[in-house]
Amino acid sequence: MTQRIDYYKASKEAVGALVSLEKAVTQLGLEKSLLELVKLRASQINGCAYCVDLHASDAKKMGESERRLHSVVVWREAPFFTPRERAALAWTESLTLLADTHAPDEDYALVRDHFADKEMVDLTVAIVAINGWNRLAVGFRKGPSD
């Protein structure tokens, strides 16, 4: 796969805005391990090879086990995730697949059970951010490095 354009060079302003959003997300107080699971799951759904590689690697560096990383794609069937992580992953899927799911009440209720109001908004903004990165990387064919 050949990268179409280097979006960092093409529009420093636009990418800079997304970088600022990403920096804000990391400072909102959600667990970094949870954020990496969310980023990995959204990236899997969106077919973003660059982001899957990046977030699996980042999670592993933070101490995430290979077993859990390999199971994110089948998190509903795997027993390795906490109820809070499951709620976040369900919400991630609902918002990433928004055209199909319309953020169902069941997923909202699940995330509501495990996250305070501020945390729900923070989690949602994190999902917005990774979906933005995925769209840039997939749209412009940015692939993982060797």
Residue pairs with C-beta under 8 A, 6 or more apart in sequence:
1 49
1 141
1 143
2 141
3 140
3 141
3 142
3 143
4 139
4 140
4 141
5 140
6 140
7 14
7 15
7 136
7 140
7 142
8 15
15 136
18 129
18 132
18 133
18 136
21 125
21 128
21 129
21 132
22 129
22 133
24 125
25 35
25 122
25 125
25 126
25 129
26 32
26 35
28 122
28 125
28 126
29 119
29 122
30 119
30 122
30 123
30 126
32 62
33 59
33 62
33 63
33 64
34 84
34 85
34 88
35 126
36 55
36 58
36 59
36 62
36 64
37 59
37 64
37 68
37 72
37 81
37 85
37 88
37 89
38 88
38 89
38 92
38 123
38 126
38 127
38 130
39 51
39 55
39 126
39 130
40 51
40 52
40 55
40 56
40 59
40 69
40 72
41 72
41 73
41 75
41 89
41 92
41 93
41 96
42 51
42 92
42 96
42 127
42 130
42 131
42 134
43 51
43 52
43 54
43 55
43 130
43 134
44 52
44 72
44 73
45 93
45 96
45 97
46 96
46 131
46 134
46 135
46 138
47 138
48 133
48 134
48 137
48 138
49 143
49 144
50 137
50 142
50 143
50 144
51 130
51 133
51 134
51 137
52 144
53 144
54 144
56 69
59 69
60 66
60 69
65 80
67 80
68 78
68 80
68 81
71 78
71 80
71 81
72 89
75 81
75 85
75 86
75 89
76 86
81 89
83 113
83 114
84 114
84 115
86 110
87 110
87 111
87 113
87 114
87 115
88 111
88 114
88 115
88 123
90 107
90 110
90 111
91 107
91 108
91 110
91 111
91 123
91 124
91 127
92 127
93 101
93 107
94 101
94 103
94 104
94 107
94 108
95 101
95 103
95 124
95 127
95 128
95 131
96 127
96 131
101 107
111 120
111 123
112 120
115 123
136 142
